């Protein structure tokens, strides 16, 4: 819905400058608007950055890391790409509510749905409430506003901002750093606080994953931990899937494009295609391409397994097999609760049982090495070790069918 509120005092409109849009050059931010943003960051007590697709470029990835570290700005990585190393001390992804409750300034960078990221959504009652205070200043940098049109509405609800700078973040962030200049010594305390917060989160998540070991079906945190231990120091890229964010909580994702982001829709066959593309890009390297493959998603495009085998693409496919089209099942659960109906019937037409699919045999039938199903966490290390050895030594694709919890 378009905002009807009057423009805030001091609002500076985006004034087109033809020199900033020369053919082939990425758009740069308006200088005066950039200075206004820089001054707001200097004055903020607890600024927060939400990043979504900054990591589509290496320049943006490194500039965000430098900006957040130099100016002690907490970052929430929305995950459209890997925008900030998971081990970066300013990365507080995973504790959004607490972080936004502290924010007096939010800067959205290449965010597709800023309103959604700044809101709590009740999926049963279909209502929203803000996660930020009424006084929190909101800015944005990106080119997403070019996608707003009257014919289609895939841009989600628009978020009122104090300023939205139409610019490419790989250009805007280095310029913002330059305009900001050196930070005051007073922000060192904030830097230490955020770094301590980051370390506490990482420790708590690892401890939770260790406690979940032995659960059946296998916990997603357990699978992430086993994957980290099995990969060891090998270079890898996560082409698809994040185990409901447990990969980012456990694994050290530190390089640009080490995680290739989300599909934007989901559950319709994206995963195996993304893995094929990544395998083609990294095929002449020693990087292990990992596809954390949802079971329902694979059933839309199972022929992708044959493509892996036919082109001899060494991909490690690890099934996130909860035996359900769970996105649809969860929606039906929410609707049943909202309409006070029997939630026990939500699995009809969504659960992949009776019979369950044997993905290892499906993979074998198409020329991919099949392992599993793995139903016990104690069997994961051996299965992953065999899979990684086959991918790295024999240069063959492997599918490991892991039976997991839904969430």
JOWOUR-V141266 format. One line per field, one symbol per residue. ss: DSSP state (H for helix, E for strand, C for the rest). Layout:
ss = ???
This chain:
ss = CCCCCCCCCCCCCCCCCHHHHCCCCCCCCCHHHHHHHHHHHHHCCCEEEEECCHHHCHHHHHHHHHHHHHCCCEEEECCCCCCCCCCCCCECCCCHHHHHHHCCEEEEECCCCHHHHCEEEECCCCEEEECCCCCCEEEEEECHHHHCCCCCCCCCCCCCCCEEEECCHHHHHHHHHHHHCCCCHHHHHHHHHHHHHHHHHHHHHHHHHHHCCCCCCECHHHHHHHHHHHHCCCCEEEEECCCCCHHHHHCCCCCCCCECCCCCCCCCCHHHHHHHHHHHHHCCCCCEEEEEEEHHHHCCCCHHHHHHHHCCCCEEEEEEECCECHHHHHHHHHHHHHCCCCHHHCCCCCECCCCCCCHHHHHHHCCCEEEEEECCHHHHHHHHHHHHHHHHHHCCCEEEEEEECCC
